[in-house]
Amino acid sequence: MTLDPGFLRHVRACDTAVLPGERLPFLLAGVPVGWVRPAMVEALAGFASVHVGTDGVDLRDRPALPGIAQTLSERGMFRWRREAFDVRGPDGAVLSQIDRGAIPSFGVEATGVHLNGLVRRADGLHLWVARRAANKTLDPGKLDHVVAGGVPAGLSPMETLVKEAAEEAAIPAVLASQARHVGEVRYAMERPEGLRRDHLHCYDLELSPDFMPQAADGEVESFELWPIERAVAAVQDTDDFKFNVNLVLIDLFVRLGLIAG
């Protein structure tokens, strides 16, 4: 990769997980879906439907996962978010569900969507930038995409994008549905909450100069329309954007020919 060091550091920051390391594979009825630390192995071993063997930690009763995760949350092992995500096997098949708060502790891959909100004006290309609310648990106050969010159980990435666009930025569904899927980003990183294995679907949406996103659900504090060159400089020179937003923006800059990839 020929990225400038200012951009490459963001890629490296999201590629910090060493697997397996101290973790063992976590399986659902023999299908690998995640990675668990020794403390989680010990906690899971106490459930009758869990088998700890040479291949890893195997929960043989797939439907039991949500209940087991809730029990472990009640024991204080992680925060309960009350938002179910699908757990998928290597082939993409949905095997079970798990609460969003449990995902890093189980090392399960989570799917998300990120939207580049682009505006073409007479003075050049611009990008809508959101500032995360100060009361967010993760990365409060950081800069973000105009729309971004995790894909909950039962929804596709595009369905999630349309839902999040309405909730976070008051973008009508008929407009959000015009977004183009332009790529995917995967990474595995160590975070204070555990192992983040994320699969991000990246979208571009061109918005008219007179459209103004509105903070609809309290997730975002404010929106600003930046010249694209300002966004490039912020990613290259600062850590102002949320960690994974940098990756999606780097992809955008490379596609636009603004930086070497």
C-alpha positions, 0 to 999 in steps of 0.5 A: 500500500502506498498511502501517505503515513498520515493516512496509513496510521489509521489503517494500522490503528484498526488492524491491531488484533492478533488472532488467535493470540490468547483467544480460543475460537468460539463456535456455534454447533461446530461453525466458527463465528468468533473469538473468546478470551480465557475469562469468557471461556471459563464463564461459558464452560459453566453452561451445559450446552457449551463444550470446551475442547481442542477446537475451541468453545462450542455452543451446541445449542445455537438458540441458547446464545441470546439467553447466555449472553444476557446472563453473562451481562447480568454478571457484569461481563459487558454492557447490555445494549438491547439491540440484537445483531445477527451472528453469521457463519463464514458462508453468510448464513444466519446462525443465531442472534446476540446483543450488540453489547456482547459482540466484542466479548464474543469476538463476533463479526458485526456489520455496519453501514457508512454513508458519504454525503456528498454535495457538488457546488460551484466552488467544488465538492463538499462532504457532510460531517457529523459531530457525535453527541457528547453523551455517546458511550463510544467516541463521544464528540468525535467527527462522523459520517452524516449517517452510520450505524450497525446492521440489526438482526433481520435487516439488510445493509441498505434497509439499515442505511435507509432507517439510519438516514431517517433517524440520524439525519432526517434524510427521506427514504426516497432520497436515502435509497438512491445511495450507491454501494461503493465498497466494503471495509473489514478490520479486526482491532483491540478496543477497550470494550473487546475485539472489534471485527467489523464489516462495513458497507460503504455508500455514496449519496449525492445531495443537493446544495439546498438539502440540510440534514437535521439531527433527529434522534440525539445521536448527532450533536450537529452537522457541517458541510466541509470542502472535501480538501478540509476532510482530507487534511483532517484525516491526514493530520488529526484524529478528530474523526471516529476511528473507523470513519477514517477508513471509509473516508480514505477509501473515498479519497482514493476513489476520487483520485485525491490521494494515492492508494 
